[in-house]
Amino acid sequence: MDAHIREIVTDNLAAVTTADHPGGVAAAAYVAGRIQFFNFGFADEAKRRPVTPDTLFNVASVRKLFEATLVALGVLRGELRLDDPVNKYVTELHGDYIGRVTIGQLVTHTSGLLLPTDHPPWPNASYSLAEFLDMLNAWTPHAGEEPGKQRIYTHAGYVLLQLALERRYGVPIGQLVESRILTPLGMHSTLIPERGQDNRAIMPPELLQKTVQGYSDQGTPIGPPGNQQSYFDFPGTGQMFSSARDLATLMAACTGGNVADPQLREALRMTQREAFHVDQEFGQAMAWENVDLGDVAIVDKPGGLNNASAYMGLVPARKIGLLLLANRGEFPHEIGRYHILPVLARQ
């Protein structure tokens, strides 16, 4: 079985992990209660430092799974409600539209928000917290959107969700994620570091040494190792860093692995349930996307920056998971969704 899984994963990744492709890829597969790791290429081409299961990658929007889990936990523990208006917690919000947006709409990308930081042409400036709140208060929909009536993917909506969680609990987002998710699951190499003035993550030297150099899809280095990117200039709005080993632990927990806390176990399941039906193939859950391939139902979350790509996909009915982390932009995560996971599920 292990050899067959290795063949499926490596055969599908072979074409995009050759010497002609910049950086490297850390992959993991969870099948039949076992995790297998697969490593390709280099964490740092110049230093010829190879990728390992403990290499730290920028996980881009896969981070959103953690905010979604915090929301689900809060709901299960009676600490907040999905229909709570976001301005219950972020009290500076008083605009007509934003005043009608709820926590549940933010976490399922159905708020209708589509700010300049969410789509090209990308802004040249960053936004302070005060500027972000002013932008939200002034925002009106461009095409008749209404809260809860459509699915529009929004990074800014998750920055607002982060802020609402921090206000609800009075704790920075990094500490919330650590205490409520990482520590209970035994994930010790995942963090949301603060950003330095050079946009480099502030982290202990021993962790920075494990962090990848990011590359464009053409192989150009972008930023130093630990590079963080954000249009928001306030704490907690940079990227999360994690390893394949740590994220494989989360993947196993999401597919029925051993989770001691029953509320955390249920929260991980809750985030995967479709909340908004997009079309015959796609649905939107809490951060996760639901993909119906007919005979295989996939729950997954891709993420990407110009120097990082990440993908976590599950087949919950078969308790199968796949993780792909790459230190380059535009890595084709569709390989996981349409090729590797379906083949694993049909075995």
C-alpha positions in Angstrom: 0.0 0.0 0.0 2.7 2.5 0.9 4.6 1.8 -2.3 1.5 2.3 -4.3 0.7 5.6 -2.7 4.2 6.8 -3.2 3.9 5.8 -6.9 0.7 7.8 -7.3 2.0 10.9 -5.6 5.5 11.0 -7.2 4.2 10.2 -10.7 1.7 13.0 -10.6 4.3 15.5 -9.2 7.2 14.4 -11.4 6.4 16.9 -14.2 6.4 19.9 -11.9 9.3 19.0 -9.6 12.1 18.7 -12.1 15.4 20.7 -12.0 13.8 23.2 -14.4 11.3 24.2 -11.8 12.5 26.6 -9.1 12.5 25.8 -5.4 11.0 22.6 -4.1 7.9 20.9 -2.8 7.0 19.2 0.4 4.1 16.8 0.1 2.3 14.5 2.5 -0.4 11.9 2.0 -2.7 10.5 4.8 -4.2 7.2 3.9 -5.5 4.4 6.1 -4.4 6.2 9.2 -0.8 6.6 8.0 1.2 9.6 6.9 3.8 9.5 4.2 6.1 12.4 3.3 7.6 13.2 -0.1 10.3 15.8 -0.6 11.4 17.4 -3.9 14.0 20.1 -4.7 15.5 22.8 -2.6 14.3 25.1 0.2 17.1 27.4 -0.9 18.7 27.0 -4.4 21.8 29.1 -3.7 22.7 27.1 -0.6 21.5 23.8 -2.1 19.5 23.2 1.1 17.0 20.4 0.4 13.4 20.3 1.3 12.5 18.1 4.3 9.3 17.4 6.2 10.5 20.0 8.8 11.2 22.8 6.3 9.1 25.9 7.1 7.0 27.2 4.3 4.8 30.3 3.9 1.3 28.6 3.8 -0.5 31.7 2.2 -4.3 31.4 2.5 -4.2 27.9 4.0 -3.9 30.0 7.1 -7.6 30.8 6.7 -8.4 27.2 7.9 -7.2 28.3 11.4 -9.4 31.4 11.7 -12.3 29.3 10.5 -11.6 26.7 13.2 -11.4 29.4 15.8 -14.9 30.6 14.7 -16.3 27.0 14.8 -14.8 26.5 18.3 -16.3 29.7 19.5 -19.7 28.7 18.2 -19.6 25.3 19.8 -18.5 26.8 23.2 -21.2 29.4 23.1 -18.7 32.2 22.9 -20.0 33.7 19.7 -22.6 33.2 17.0 -22.4 32.9 13.3 -25.2 35.5 13.0 -23.4 38.0 15.2 -22.8 41.2 13.3 -19.1 41.9 13.0 -19.6 45.3 14.5 -20.6 43.7 17.7 -16.9 43.1 18.2 -15.3 45.7 15.9 -17.3 48.6 17.3 -15.7 51.2 15.0 -17.7 49.8 12.1 -20.8 51.9 11.4 -21.2 52.0 7.6 -24.5 51.0 6.2 -23.2 47.9 4.3 -20.6 46.7 6.8 -23.1 47.1 9.6 -25.1 44.2 8.1 -22.2 41.8 7.7 -22.0 38.8 10.1 -19.2 36.6 11.4 -20.8 33.7 9.5 -20.7 35.6 6.2 -17.0 36.5 6.7 -16.0 33.0 7.4 -17.8 31.6 4.3 -16.8 34.3 1.9 -20.5 35.4 1.5 -20.1 38.9 2.9 -20.0 40.5 -0.5 -16.9 42.4 0.4 -14.4 42.9 -2.5 -11.9 45.5 -1.4 -8.9 46.8 -3.4 -6.6 44.3 -1.6 -8.7 41.4 -3.0 -8.2 41.7 -6.7 -6.0 43.3 -9.4 -5.0 46.0 -10.0 -3.3 45.6 -6.7 -2.8 48.8 -4.6 0.7 50.2 -4.1 0.1 51.3 -0.6 -0.6 49.4 2.6 -3.4 50.2 5.1 -3.1 51.0 8.7 -5.9 49.7 11.0 -7.6 53.1 11.0 -7.4 53.3 7.2 -8.8 49.8 6.9 -11.7 50.6 9.1 -12.4 53.8 7.2 -12.4 51.8 3.9 -14.9 49.3 5.4 -17.2 52.0 6.6 -17.2 53.7 3.2 -17.5 50.6 1.2 -20.6 49.9 -1.0 -21.1 47.0 -3.4 -20.2 47.5 -7.0 -22.8 45.1 -8.6 -25.7 44.9 -6.2 -24.2 42.3 -3.8 -25.9 41.8 -0.5 -24.5 40.1 2.7 -25.0 36.4 2.5 -26.4 36.3 -1.1 -23.3 35.4 -3.1 -19.8 33.8 -2.8 -17.0 36.3 -3.4 -13.5 35.3 -2.2 -12.1 38.0 0.0 -8.8 38.3 1.8 -9.9 41.5 3.5 -12.9 39.7 4.9 -10.6 37.3 6.7 -8.4 40.2 8.0 -11.6 41.6 9.4 -12.5 38.2 10.8 -9.1 38.1 12.5 -9.7 41.5 14.1 -13.1 40.4 15.3 -11.7 37.3 17.0 -8.9 39.3 18.6 -11.5 41.8 20.0 -13.8 39.0 21.2 -11.1 37.2 23.2 -8.8 40.1 23.9 -5.8 38.0 22.7 -3.6 38.4 19.6 -4.5 36.0 16.8 -1.2 34.2 17.0 -1.8 33.3 20.6 -5.4 32.3 19.9 -4.3 29.9 17.2 -1.5 28.5 19.4 -3.6 28.0 22.6 -6.8 26.7 21.0 -5.5 24.7 18.0 -1.7 24.2 17.8 -1.0 23.1 21.3 -4.0 20.7 21.6 -3.0 19.1 18.3 0.7 18.9 19.1 1.8 21.2 16.3 5.0 22.8 17.4 6.4 24.3 14.2 3.5 26.5 13.1 3.4 30.3 13.9 2.1 33.6 12.8 5.1 35.8 13.4 5.2 39.6 13.6 6.7 41.4 10.6 9.9 43.4 10.8 10.4 46.7 8.9 11.9 44.7 6.0 8.7 42.5 5.8 10.7 39.6 7.2 9.1 37.4 9.8 10.4 37.9 13.3 11.1 34.4 14.6 13.8 32.5 16.6 17.0 31.9 14.6 16.6 28.1 14.8 13.2 28.5 13.0 14.4 31.1 10.5 17.2 28.6 9.5 14.5 26.1 8.5 12.5 28.6 6.4 12.4 28.5 2.6 13.6 31.1 0.1 10.6 32.0 -2.0 10.8 32.2 -5.8 8.6 33.4 -8.6 7.2 30.9 -11.0 10.1 31.9 -13.3 12.8 31.2 -10.6 13.5 34.7 -9.4 14.1 35.0 -5.7 11.4 37.2 -4.0 12.3 38.5 -0.6 14.6 36.9 1.9 13.6 33.6 3.7 10.8 34.5 6.1 9.4 37.0 3.7 5.9 38.1 4.7 3.5 40.1 2.5 0.4 42.1 3.4 -1.5 45.2 2.3 -2.3 45.7 6.0 0.1 47.4 8.3 -1.0 46.2 11.7 -0.1 43.1 13.8 -1.2 39.6 12.9 -1.9 40.4 9.2 1.2 38.6 7.8 1.4 35.0 6.8 1.6 31.8 8.7 4.6 29.5 8.5 4.5 25.8 9.0 6.0 22.5 8.0 4.7 19.5 6.2 5.0 17.5 9.4 2.9 19.9 11.4 0.2 20.4 8.7 0.0 16.7 8.2 -1.0 16.5 11.8 -3.8 18.9 11.1 -4.8 17.0 8.0 -5.0 13.8 9.9 -7.1 15.5 12.6 -9.5 16.8 9.9 -10.0 13.4 8.5 -10.9 11.6 11.7 -7.6 11.3 13.4 -7.1 11.2 17.1 -8.2 14.5 18.6 -8.5 14.5 22.4 -10.7 17.5 22.7 -14.2 16.6 21.4 -15.1 20.2 20.7 -12.0 20.7 18.6 -12.7 17.5 16.8 -16.3 18.7 16.0 -15.0 22.2 15.1 -12.7 20.7 12.5 -15.6 18.8 11.0 -17.9 21.8 11.2 -15.6 23.9 9.1 -15.8 21.4 6.2 -19.6 21.5 5.8 -21.0 23.3 2.8 -22.6 26.6 3.8 -23.2 28.1 0.3 -23.9 26.2 -2.9 -22.1 27.8 -5.8 -22.9 25.4 -8.7 -23.1 21.7 -9.5 -19.4 21.2 -8.8 -18.5 23.7 -6.2 -19.7 24.8 -2.7 -18.2 27.0 0.0 -17.7 25.9 3.5 -15.9 27.8 6.4 -12.7 28.6 4.5 -12.7 25.1 2.9 -14.1 24.6 -0.6 -16.3 21.7 -1.5 -15.7 20.0 -4.8 -18.1 17.3 -6.2 -16.5 15.2 -8.9 -19.4 12.8 -9.1 -17.9 9.7 -7.5 -15.5 11.6 -5.3 -16.4 14.4 -2.9 -13.3 16.6 -2.0 -12.9 19.3 0.6 -9.9 21.5 0.0 -8.1 24.8 0.4 -5.5 26.2 -2.0 -3.4 29.2 -1.3 -0.8 31.2 -3.1 1.4 34.3 -3.3 3.9 35.4 -5.9 6.6 33.3 -4.0 4.6 30.6 -2.2 1.9 28.0 -2.9 0.0 25.7 -0.6 -2.7 23.1 -0.9 -4.6 20.9 1.6 -7.2 18.5 0.3 -9.4 15.9 1.9 -11.7 13.1 0.9 -13.6 12.9 4.2 -15.6 9.8 3.3 -12.4 7.8 2.7 -10.4 9.5 5.4 -7.8 10.5 2.9 -5.7 13.7 2.8 -3.1 15.4 0.7 -0.8 18.3 1.4 1.4 20.2 -1.0 3.7 23.1 0.0 5.9 24.8 -2.6 8.3 27.8 -2.3 7.3 29.3 -5.6 4.4 31.1 -7.0 1.8 29.6 -9.4 2.4 26.0 -8.4 -0.5 24.0 -10.0 -2.5 22.9 -7.0 -5.1 21.4 -9.4 -2.9 18.4 -9.6 -4.0 17.6 -6.1 -7.7 18.3 -6.6 -8.2 16.6 -10.0 -5.5 14.0 -10.2 -3.9 12.7 -6.9 -6.8 12.8 -4.5 -9.3 11.2 -7.0 -6.9 8.4 -7.8 -6.2 7.7 -4.1 -9.9 7.7 -3.3 -10.8 5.3 -6.1 -8.2 2.7 -5.1 
